[in-house]
Amino acid sequence: MSDLIVLTCASGKQCSHMIPLLYKEETPLSRLRLVVNSKASLDRLTQRYPKAEVVQADFQNPQDCRKILDGATTIYYLSPTFTPHEAHMGMNVIDAAVAESKKKIPPSKFQHFVFSSVLHPEITKMLNHDRKRLVEEYLVESPLTYTILQPSHFTDNSIGPLLAQRDADAPVYMAPYDPTVKFSFTTLRDHAEASVKVIQERHRHFFATYQILSTWPMDYYEYIRSVGDVLGRTFEVRQMSYEQAVETFCKRLFPGVESLADVDLRNREGPERMLLYYNTRGVLGNPRVLEWLIGRKATTPAELAKLLLSPAAEEDN
Ligand SMILES: NC(=O)c1ccc[n+]([C@@H]2O[C@H](COP(=O)([O-])OP(=O)(O)OC[C@H]3O[C@@H](n4cnc5c(N)ncnc54)[C@H](OP(=O)(O)O)[C@@H]3O)[C@@H](O)[C@H]2O)c1
């Protein structure tokens, strides 16, 4: 039977690491449907992956959700970042998958709903976790066969500014929250490998929820020091004010934002609450489940820095 694998947020960070692994495998028996929201992403992915089907959709629209699931075997669902509609969007996509799974003519091929959620969605103080908790609840109560993956914040998020300063006289890391707070990090290449395995092995992972973590808890001083050792540099770590951190995040997250006054309060509340939380508490987990899944050691921040500095990585850029 031919497979149709649907990936949402296909232009985003997580899928950018997954698509090359799945695209390599693409044969007439396994096809990819890449779902994006903007025309710019539609054009970019169509050019980059000519053998894949690239479609535009808005998960607030139930018809779009049915369209992306039409004829699918598997959906790998990621929700757009920090939208106040996140729970509603997830429920729309789950409803569309249930409708797809019940089709009689032609008979449904739908088999697997994979949700890439977040580590500890039960933390209600952060809206981006709480909204995913509601999506998880809706999924586990649905008639679908599913797998839930729970990554933590990505190792890759902070590494760019460090590598960019490898030749600076006085390198500085501007921490957006208290650098003594500990986190478990998820490295995108590990997350992608685990995700592809779950998609390809399918039945083996039905009804499982996995923490997808690459490190034991570590604070930002340890993270920065380990990457600094690879570069042969010592970074000074400074902490931004809370207000500065909220503004920096909002500018990065929401296109066209020049100051906080431009950000709708409903959009701003997500990053505000997350940054407040991160100033006193981290999000902690255990990398053993990921290592069991991918059958190798997970990638630490120092190892990621080495990989990104390798000649092969330079060629990819
Ligand atoms: N950043 C982290 O450290 C971290 C850690 C764990 C979990 N997460 C979670 O990961 C998820 C985001 O995944 P990502 O980081 O891979 O993506 P991302 O890089 O943040 O990109 C956002 C994606 O959302 C799409 N999108 C925006 N509005 C949409 C809409 N109305 N309908 C459908 N798609 C829409 C965008 O498509 P266009 O390009 O077409 O606009 C883009 O593909 C979030 O739920 C976040 O909470 C993030």
The ligand as an SDF file (V2000), in Angstrom:
LIG
                    3D

 48 52  0  0  0  0  0  0  0  0999 V2000
   11.6120   26.7180   19.8900 N   0  0  0  0  0  0  0  0  0  0  0  0
   11.7420   25.7400   20.7620 C   0  0  0  0  0  0  0  0  0  0  0  0
   12.7730   25.6650   21.4670 O   0  0  0  0  0  0  0  0  0  0  0  0
   10.6440   24.6970   20.8960 C   0  0  0  0  0  0  0  0  0  0  0  0
   10.8460   23.5940   21.7470 C   0  0  0  0  0  0  0  0  0  0  0  0
    9.8430   22.6230   21.8570 C   0  0  0  0  0  0  0  0  0  0  0  0
    8.6510   22.7760   21.1330 C   0  0  0  0  0  0  0  0  0  0  0  0
    8.4860   23.8800   20.3330 N   0  0  0  0  0  0  0  0  0  0  0  0
    7.2070   24.0050   19.6010 C   0  0  0  0  0  0  0  0  0  0  0  0
    7.4520   23.7960   18.2070 O   0  0  0  0  0  0  0  0  0  0  0  0
    6.3440   24.3560   17.4810 C   0  0  0  0  0  0  0  0  0  0  0  0
    6.8430   25.0930   16.2720 C   0  0  0  0  0  0  0  0  0  0  0  0
    7.6390   24.2400   15.4810 O   0  0  0  0  0  0  0  0  0  0  0  0
    8.9240   24.7870   14.7400 P   0  0  0  0  0  0  0  0  0  0  0  0
    9.8150   25.4310   15.7810 O   0  0  0  0  0  0  0  0  0  0  0  0
    9.4530   23.7040   13.9230 O   0  0  0  0  0  0  0  0  0  0  0  0
    8.2740   25.9240   13.7890 O   0  0  0  0  0  0  0  0  0  0  0  0
    8.7840   27.4110   13.5940 P   0  0  0  0  0  0  0  0  0  0  0  0
   10.2120   27.3860   13.1380 O   0  0  0  0  0  0  0  0  0  0  0  0
    8.4130   28.2150   14.8030 O   0  0  0  0  0  0  0  0  0  0  0  0
    7.8740   27.8750   12.3530 O   0  0  0  0  0  0  0  0  0  0  0  0
    6.4780   28.1670   12.5210 C   0  0  0  0  0  0  0  0  0  0  0  0
    5.6810   27.3910   11.4820 C   0  0  0  0  0  0  0  0  0  0  0  0
    4.2680   27.6210   11.6710 O   0  0  0  0  0  0  0  0  0  0  0  0
    3.6370   27.7950   10.3930 C   0  0  0  0  0  0  0  0  0  0  0  0
    2.3680   28.5380   10.5870 N   0  0  0  0  0  0  0  0  0  0  0  0
    2.2360   29.8020   11.0600 C   0  0  0  0  0  0  0  0  0  0  0  0
    0.9140   30.1310   11.1320 N   0  0  0  0  0  0  0  0  0  0  0  0
    0.1950   29.0520   10.6920 C   0  0  0  0  0  0  0  0  0  0  0  0
   -1.2010   28.7750   10.5260 C   0  0  0  0  0  0  0  0  0  0  0  0
   -2.1520   29.6890   10.8260 N   0  0  0  0  0  0  0  0  0  0  0  0
   -1.5850   27.5550   10.0400 N   0  0  0  0  0  0  0  0  0  0  0  0
   -0.6400   26.6440    9.6950 C   0  0  0  0  0  0  0  0  0  0  0  0
    0.6980   26.8350    9.8540 N   0  0  0  0  0  0  0  0  0  0  0  0
    1.1200   28.0330   10.3440 C   0  0  0  0  0  0  0  0  0  0  0  0
    4.7040   28.5480    9.6120 C   0  0  0  0  0  0  0  0  0  0  0  0
    4.4490   28.4660    8.2240 O   0  0  0  0  0  0  0  0  0  0  0  0
    4.9790   29.6490    7.2160 P   0  0  0  0  0  0  0  0  0  0  0  0
    6.4850   29.5330    7.1470 O   0  0  0  0  0  0  0  0  0  0  0  0
    4.3410   29.3100    5.9320 O   0  0  0  0  0  0  0  0  0  0  0  0
    4.5210   30.9400    7.8190 O   0  0  0  0  0  0  0  0  0  0  0  0
    5.9880   27.7910   10.0380 C   0  0  0  0  0  0  0  0  0  0  0  0
    6.1420   26.5980    9.2860 O   0  0  0  0  0  0  0  0  0  0  0  0
    5.6120   25.2810   18.4460 C   0  0  0  0  0  0  0  0  0  0  0  0
    4.3920   24.6720   18.8130 O   0  0  0  0  0  0  0  0  0  0  0  0
    6.5570   25.3820   19.6410 C   0  0  0  0  0  0  0  0  0  0  0  0
    5.8750   25.6220   20.8460 O   0  0  0  0  0  0  0  0  0  0  0  0
    9.4540   24.8110   20.1720 C   0  0  0  0  0  0  0  0  0  0  0  0
  1  2  1  0
  2  3  2  0
  2  4  1  0
  4  5  1  0
  4 48  2  0
  5  6  2  0
  6  7  1  0
  7  8  2  0
  8  9  1  0
  8 48  1  0
  9 10  1  0
  9 46  1  0
 10 11  1  0
 11 12  1  0
 11 44  1  0
 12 13  1  0
 13 14  1  0
 14 15  2  0
 14 16  1  0
 14 17  1  0
 17 18  1  0
 18 19  2  0
 18 20  1  0
 18 21  1  0
 21 22  1  0
 22 23  1  0
 23 24  1  0
 23 42  1  0
 24 25  1  0
 25 26  1  0
 25 36  1  0
 26 27  1  0
 26 35  1  0
 27 28  2  0
 28 29  1  0
 29 30  1  0
 29 35  2  0
 30 31  1  0
 30 32  2  0
 32 33  1  0
 33 34  2  0
 34 35  1  0
 36 37  1  0
 36 42  1  0
 37 38  1  0
 38 39  2  0
 38 40  1  0
 38 41  1  0
 42 43  1  0
 44 45  1  0
 44 46  1  0
 46 47  1  0
M  CHG  2   8   1  16  -1
M  END
$$$$
